[in-house]
Amino acid sequence: MRKPIRIIIILCIAACLGAGGVFAQRYRDRRYSERRGVPNWTPDKNFSRDVFTFVRIRYSSGYGGGRYDRRYGRGFSGGSWATDYPDSDLNFSFRLQQLTSMEVDPDGLVLELTDPELFDYPFIYMLEPGRLVFSDEEVDCLRRYLLNGGFLMVDDFWGENEWDNFYYEIKNVFPDREPIELPLSHPIFHAVFDLKEKPQIPSIGVALNYGVTYEREDARTPHYKALYDDKGRMMAIICHNTDLGDGWEREGENEYYFREFSEKKAYPLGINIVFYAMTH
């Protein structure tokens, strides 16, 4: 990275607690607070330059863009890049600092792939790429970012058509690299929480209204695929036929959904992914 950030991970306390019963459930007042009911905190000043910042990627293709502020709580106009925003990012950042010893930025950030600041942050999150179309500049920036030590998490897209679209776009970034399906034995499923399955997290509407975990018939099986650099470092994890972001966003809206999907699956896997990305 251009200005690599050092992430201080002294101890991950969740490692000895297992994936169930760790999280205290919170029901939020979503109406008034800029943080939408998510507790605030101040990172240790001794590590002011070493905090982990959850960076969401804004892209202009798909459903459209709109005005946004790079810090949470300000007005924005949707677009598939903004699905679950800002609640998922705020909630996940809160849980990450609550359950690990990582110093975490409470606010997070939204950046475009073409933003020069991208190279200051080692982890980026992109979702709903089923209609994504990279520009030539975005292709170049993402390639350079990943080859220079960055890590990409892709989330929340379903079915074969959306996979085909994302596959086409990521092959523009890396024509000679192939996404590789991760086995359940891979350390990313056991880095902090020991997961017994590759989880499938549905949106809250699908879970409550239909009682299933898949959002369409050709999306019954969750896939977790990785892209590697020439040294075998994982540069990206692609979470297909699953929606971790909804598990983070909707944690305070329904107890069943919280207990079954947020607590057991979405947060444990998300924390595992960040922990693995920052330590490998």
LOGU-467443 format. One line per 5 residues: number of its first residue (from 1); their letters; for each residue x, y, z of C-alpha. Coordinates in steps of 0.02 Angstrom, whole numbers. Each point is the difference from the previous one (the first is absolute). Layout:
N
NUM = a = X:Y:Z | ... .
END
This chain:
280
1 = mrkpi = 0:0:0 | 56:180:-26 | -13:40:185 | -27:-169:83 | -100:7:159 .
6 = riiii = 56:-111:143 | -143:-90:85 | 29:-39:183 | -78:-167:46 | 55:-47:175 .
11 = lciaa = -133:-126:47 | -163:-52:-79 | -108:-39:151 | -139:-77:-103 | 116:-144:-47 .
16 = clgag = -34:-89:163 | -187:36:6 | -67:-94:-150 | -127:62:-126 | -155:0:109 .
21 = gvfaq = -50:103:150 | 136:131:-22 | -102:148:-57 | -113:107:106 | -150:42:-106 .
26 = ryrdr = -36:184:-29 | -163:76:-60 | 35:170:-76 | -96:160:-14 | 25:27:-187 .
31 = ryser = -89:168:-9 | 109:135:73 | 182:-36:36 | 130:27:-135 | 74:-167:55 .
36 = rgvpn = -173:-76:-7 | 11:-69:175 | 171:-82:-20 | 113:37:151 | 147:115:-29 .
41 = wtpdk = 177:-22:66 | 170:83:-10 | 147:-104:-63 | 156:-3:108 | 99:157:-40 .
46 = nfsrd = 161:-101:8 | -59:-92:-155 | -78:149:-90 | 89:-46:-162 | -29:-186:19 .
51 = vftfv = -189:-13:6 | -97:-116:-114 | -120:96:-111 | -144:-88:-86 | 4:70:-177 .
56 = rirys = -150:-22:-113 | 26:20:-187 | -116:114:-96 | -20:-36:-185 | -101:93:-130 .
61 = sgygg = -70:-146:-99 | -143:-117:45 | -155:84:69 | 76:173:-4 | 101:109:114 .
66 = grydr = -53:158:88 | 66:125:124 | 91:-67:149 | 111:58:142 | 156:-101:35 .
71 = rygrg = -42:-6:185 | -156:-85:66 | -162:81:50 | -6:131:-138 | -125:-3:-140 .
76 = fsggs = 24:-114:-149 | -104:-62:-145 | 2:-188:-23 | 79:-113:-127 | 47:-182:18 .
81 = watdy = 167:51:75 | -99:75:145 | -107:-152:44 | -8:-22:191 | 94:165:23 .
86 = pdsdl = 39:69:125 | -69:-119:132 | 97:-154:-56 | 167:93:2 | -33:84:166 .
91 = nfsfr = -60:-160:83 | 143:-105:-67 | 130:127:56 | -80:1:174 | 2:-190:13 .
96 = lqqlt = 179:-10:-64 | 65:117:136 | -114:-80:130 | 56:-180:-29 | 182:22:-47 .
101 = smevd = 146:105:59 | 13:87:-167 | -7:189:6 | -146:43:-116 | -58:164:-76 .
106 = pdglv = -180:22:60 | -56:89:-158 | 71:-92:-149 | 21:76:-171 | -70:-1:-177 .
111 = leltd = 124:12:-143 | 3:-25:-187 | 128:-117:-76 | 78:150:-86 | 25:98:160 .
116 = pelfd = 187:23:40 | -40:-34:184 | -48:-179:-43 | 181:-53:21 | 0:60:181 .
121 = ypfiy = -123:-137:51 | 37:-187:-6 | -180:-65:-3 | -145:48:-114 | -178:-64:-12 .
126 = mlepg = -106:-7:-157 | -174:-72:-17 | -137:-34:-127 | 116:-15:-150 | -131:-91:-103 .
131 = rlvfs = -22:152:-113 | 170:75:28 | 100:63:-149 | 178:58:36 | 70:146:-97 .
136 = deevd = 175:-20:-70 | 66:113:137 | -86:-102:135 | 73:-160:-73 | 175:73:7 .
141 = clrry = -20:70:176 | -72:-161:72 | 138:-105:-80 | 135:113:71 | -84:6:171 .
146 = llngg = -12:-189:16 | 174:-37:-68 | 73:127:121 | -68:-86:154 | -183:50:9 .
151 = flmvd = -143:-118:41 | -174:1:-78 | -157:-78:73 | -145:-22:-122 | -173:-36:71 .
156 = dfwge = -187:-14:-36 | -32:-62:-175 | -105:-149:-49 | -25:-123:-141 | 90:-42:-161 .
161 = newdn = -37:159:-97 | 73:111:134 | 150:-115:18 | 30:4:-188 | 0:189:2 .
166 = fyyei = 121:14:145 | 112:-137:-72 | 11:96:-165 | 47:161:91 | 129:-78:116 .
171 = knvfp = 80:-88:-148 | 27:172:-75 | 100:38:157 | 96:-165:1 | -17:-90:-167 .
176 = drepi = 124:-135:54 | -66:-34:175 | -146:-112:42 | -110:11:156 | 28:-157:103 .
181 = elpls = -135:-77:110 | 55:-6:182 | -27:-164:93 | -78:3:173 | 170:-51:67 .
186 = hpifh = 77:165:-55 | 63:104:148 | -113:146:-45 | -147:-100:68 | 92:-33:164 .
191 = avfdl = 112:152:26 | -96:64:152 | -168:-88:1 | 0:-185:-43 | -138:-15:-130 .
196 = kekpq = -72:-172:-34 | -71:44:-171 | 21:125:-138 | -146:110:53 | -139:67:-107 .
201 = ipsig = -75:162:66 | -162:55:-83 | -76:173:6 | -116:24:147 | -152:5:-115 .
206 = valny = 38:-169:-78 | 37:-79:169 | -159:62:84 | -122:-8:-146 | 54:-161:-84 .
211 = gvtye = 98:-97:131 | 144:-42:-117 | 180:60:-12 | 15:18:-189 | -70:148:-97 .
216 = redar = -32:-88:-165 | -6:-177:-64 | 170:5:-84 | 80:65:160 | -28:-143:122 .
221 = tphyk = 185:-31:32 | 112:134:77 | 171:22:-78 | 157:78:72 | 135:23:-130 .
226 = alydd = 170:82:11 | 123:88:-114 | 185:-21:37 | 156:94:-51 | 158:-83:-66 .
231 = kgrmm = 64:-30:177 | -158:-89:55 | -70:146:101 | -189:12:-4 | -45:166:-82 .
236 = aiich = -189:-18:-1 | -139:-105:70 | -159:-10:-103 | -156:-43:102 | -132:-58:-126 .
241 = ntdlg = -178:-58:39 | 7:78:172 | -23:170:80 | 109:36:150 | -43:185:-11 .
246 = dgwer = -183:-29:40 | 51:-104:150 | 98:150:62 | -128:132:-47 | -157:-84:69 .
251 = egene = 66:-67:164 | -119:104:106 | -162:-28:-95 | -51:-179:37 | 61:-117:137 .
256 = yyfre = -11:-157:-106 | 99:78:-141 | 128:68:123 | 24:-166:89 | 1:-110:-155 .
261 = fsekk = 93:105:-127 | 84:153:76 | 70:-82:156 | 41:-173:-67 | 55:39:-177 .
266 = ayplg = 17:178:-66 | 104:74:139 | 110:-152:32 | 44:-19:-184 | 25:188:-24 .
271 = inivf = 118:8:149 | 92:-154:-64 | 23:80:-171 | 70:163:71 | 112:-91:123 .
276 = yamth = 67:-114:-137 | 25:142:-123 | 97:104:127 | 114:-140:60 | 46:-91:-162 .
END
